Amino acid sequence: MAAPKKGRRPAGAPGRPGRALALILIAMVALTGGMFATGELTPRLGIDLAGGTSITLKAKPEPGKPNAINKTNMDTAVGIIDRRVNGLGVSEAEVQTQGEENIIVNIPRGTNEKQAREQVGTTAQLYFRPVVTYTAGTPTPDATPSPKPSAGGKDPKSTPTATPTAGATTQGRAVTDGLKKAPTPTPTGSASKSPDKSGKPDAAPSPDPATAALEKKFAALDCTKKTERVQANLGVKPEDPMVACGKNNAGEWEKYILGPAEVNGKDVDDASATLDTQRGGGWKVNMEFTSAGAKKFQKITSQLSQQQPPQNQFAIVLDGEVVSAPSVNQALSANAEISGSFTQESAQDLANILSYGALPLSFSEETVTTVTAALGGEQLKAGLIAGAIGLALVVIYLLAYYRGLAFVAIVSLIVSAILTYTIMTLLGPGIGFALNLPAVCGAIVAIGITADSFIVYFERIRDEIRDGRTLKPAVERAWPRARRTIMVSDFVSFLAAAVLFVVTVGKVQGFAFTLGLTTLLDVVVVFLFTKPLMTLLARTKFFGQGHPWSGLDPKRLGVQPPLRRTRRVTAPIDPKEA
């Protein structure tokens, strides 16, 4: 008989159950600690459980441009809508595409839910506005200088303190379209006084109330606060001046006073990002205007090119936020380019923004589903009751059929539940996972999958005992066969969940994700907890000697004593040797 290879544990030999149990205990403690560290003690709930509104938008092309609905434009629309609804303070709103022409917007219950609904279906508002003045860096209300007078660029003292770089530093032939002459804010400093005929100095001219209000709004605006950035321009008309915020290349917020707009995104016929071979191989953005837009574009660029900085700049404003503020060096008409310190990604992003403002792409509300908090709570309660009933039936079956072995199964289910709960809770802030009703159904289905793994192992142990072995060797020799069956069963379940997750969208993905997660955890629990625990319990008197209530009583299993500790196979005697 050949001896086993050195360093290799023979089949049926016990492993090191203490290490495996310690490992899963450490994992449970770490995950629980992570929950308290992040402050997330409960899983995030989807709108069908927490309440909210789900809106299905369908993209519609205008006549003559059927190819406007494509993946790039739909992804751009998703990004803009996501920024809108979450920018209004609607936390955890979900925006995703469904198919080729639908967008699903899930807005959780919140104070700004109604306002978010109004913003969702509207077309992106893209305008080109002249820059009156701006402040560099990251302005705050306490350290914001008063805006300097523009005076149409005639005042030599009205130059800014730094070169504007909102979105991307732009120079060269960057241009804008259709800008009215920006209003001249009244200086906040003291006005010069000259005596009149009576010998008394003239009184300081009273500032324009609209200009004074704009200056006050500009001084108070804190661009670091999302709610202030969004609410600063709610209700502002294109023909009115405005204050706005934008980021520079360093990621710092800058704020602007901008003049009225005469050009909007629909005046842009096309925009694309290309390599700038004339300026060292960097990236630039090319713009083409419509025939009507080209006329306005030429008029405005001729005006801006004669101004001094920063009044020779125009701001590209998308939904009230400055995405770029290039300067104008010469009058242009139908074509223009924006060059500067662009990367490929930033140039493509700006080109998409410009194109989206001009795209004949609008959305209609196909379906709007509103779930109240009360209805969501009832659904969650119903789901938890269903899960409790399913778990109770599994426990009753285990107790009735497996008796003492039911303790192993119940404790394993508890460990699996702890791991599932903590991981789902941490996935909320981690990847934005929200527990919806289909996900709860997936967790309920997983109870049966996990219990099935225990049953497979228990039945393999019983088969070994029926073959005449005692519990210790039966536990170890049953594991290899049970392990193969469990792995195949869980692989099929996980594969089904993965396929379902890939081919579906929306809430069904929640079911598939939860089913796949719990299937993986079933493997972890069976390998690192159930098997090591059975190895330890086999050494106890209650289980090892086959107590009638242990679920491993040889008499109940139809085995006649005496039991043998190992399985001996007697080789037949060769007649020649007899």
Buried (B, 14 or more C-beta within 10 A) or exposed (E): EEEEEEEEEEEBEBEEBEEBBEBBEEBBEEBBEBBEEEEBEEBBBBBBBBBBBBBBBBBEBEEEEEEBBBEEBBEBBBBBBBBBBBBBBBEBBBBBBBEEBBBBBBBBBBEBBEBBBEBBBEBBBBBBBBBBBBBBBBBEEEEBEBBBBBBBBEBEEBEBEEEBBBBBBBBBBBBBBBBBBBBBBBBBEEEEEEEEEEEEEEEEEEBBEEBBEBBEBBBEBBBBBBEBBBBBBEEBEBEBBBBBBBBBBEEBBBBBBBBBBBBBBBBBBBBBBEEBEEEEEBBBBBBBBBEEBBBBBBBBBBBBBEBBBBBBBBBBBBBBBBBBBBBBBEBBBBBBBBBBEBEEEBBBBBBBBBBBBBBBBBBEEEEBEBBEEEEBBEBBEEBEEEBEEBBEEBBEBBBEEBBBBBBBBBBBBEBBBBBBBBBBBBBBEEEEBBBBBBBBBBBBBBBEBBBBBBBBBBEBBBBBBEEBBBBBBBBBBBBEBBBEBBBEBBEEBBEBBBEBBEEBBBBBBBBBBBBBBBBBBBBBBBBBBBBBBBBBBBEEEEBBEBBEEBBBBBEEEEBEEEBEEEEEEEEEEEEEEE
